[in-house]
């Protein structure tokens, strides 16, 4: 994990990813990638077959995570990545949620 410079611009976004993103290890992959970038937030499966996540941290790390989400893990087929600003609560660390 790369330390965050004290003056780094912070950002939080909500992301919805569609395609073949369930049953391919997408949540575990997102968790690992987000933790490697030092991001906070969460990821969960959606009932419509998509995946939703919140990423918070330095702007450059969030941008890198968004770029990675367009590729996904090797078995995924990402069709669309939608982003929106996030101003909701964010706990410490990064977690998989099972309640969506």
C-alpha positions in Angstrom: 0.0 0.0 0.0 1.3 3.4 -1.0 1.3 6.2 1.7 -0.9 9.2 0.9 0.9 12.5 0.7 -0.7 14.9 3.2 -1.7 17.4 0.5 -3.3 14.9 -1.9 -6.7 15.9 -3.2 -9.4 13.6 -1.7 -12.4 12.3 -3.6 -15.3 9.8 -3.1 -17.3 8.2 -5.9 -20.1 5.6 -6.2 -19.6 3.2 -9.1 -22.1 0.8 -10.7 -20.5 -1.8 -13.0 -22.6 -3.9 -15.4 -21.9 -6.9 -17.6 -20.7 -10.3 -16.5 -19.6 -9.1 -13.1 -21.1 -11.6 -10.7 -19.8 -15.2 -10.2 -16.4 -14.2 -11.5 -14.6 -13.0 -8.3 -15.3 -9.3 -9.0 -16.0 -8.3 -5.4 -12.8 -10.0 -4.2 -10.8 -8.4 -7.0 -12.2 -5.0 -6.3 -11.4 -5.4 -2.6 -7.8 -6.4 -3.3 -7.3 -3.6 -5.9 -8.9 -0.9 -3.6 -6.8 -2.0 -0.6 -3.6 -1.9 -2.7 -4.4 1.7 -3.6 -5.1 2.6 0.0 -8.8 3.4 -0.7 -11.7 3.3 1.7 -15.2 2.2 0.9 -17.2 -0.9 0.0 -18.4 -3.2 -2.8 -21.5 -5.3 -3.1 -23.5 -7.3 -5.6 -26.8 -5.8 -6.8 -30.0 -7.8 -7.4 -30.0 -6.9 -11.1 -26.6 -8.7 -11.7 -24.4 -5.6 -11.4 -21.9 -4.6 -8.8 -21.8 -1.4 -6.9 -18.9 0.2 -5.0 -17.8 3.3 -3.3 -14.2 4.4 -3.5 -12.7 7.2 -1.3 -9.2 8.5 -1.1 -6.6 10.4 -3.1 -7.9 11.6 -6.5 -5.1 9.8 -8.4 -5.8 6.5 -6.6 -9.6 6.8 -7.2 -8.9 7.5 -10.9 -6.6 4.4 -11.1 -9.3 2.3 -9.5 -12.0 3.5 -11.9 -9.7 2.7 -14.9 -9.1 -0.8 -13.4 -12.9 -1.3 -13.1 -13.3 -0.9 -16.8 -11.1 -4.1 -17.2 -12.1 -6.1 -14.1 -10.7 -9.5 -13.3 -9.9 -12.0 -16.1 -13.2 -13.8 -16.1 -15.4 -10.6 -16.1 -16.9 -8.9 -19.1 -17.4 -5.3 -18.2 -20.1 -3.6 -20.3 -20.5 -0.3 -18.5 -19.0 1.7 -15.6 -21.2 4.5 -14.3 -19.8 7.0 -11.7 -21.4 9.6 -9.5 -20.1 11.7 -6.6 -20.5 10.1 -3.2 -21.2 12.2 0.0 -22.5 9.3 2.2 -20.8 7.7 5.1 -17.6 5.8 4.6 -16.1 3.6 7.3 -12.5 2.8 7.8 -10.8 0.4 5.4 -12.5 -1.4 2.5 -15.2 -4.1 2.9 -17.5 -6.4 1.0 -21.1 -5.8 1.8 -23.8 -8.4 1.5 -26.9 -6.3 2.2 -27.9 -4.7 -1.2 
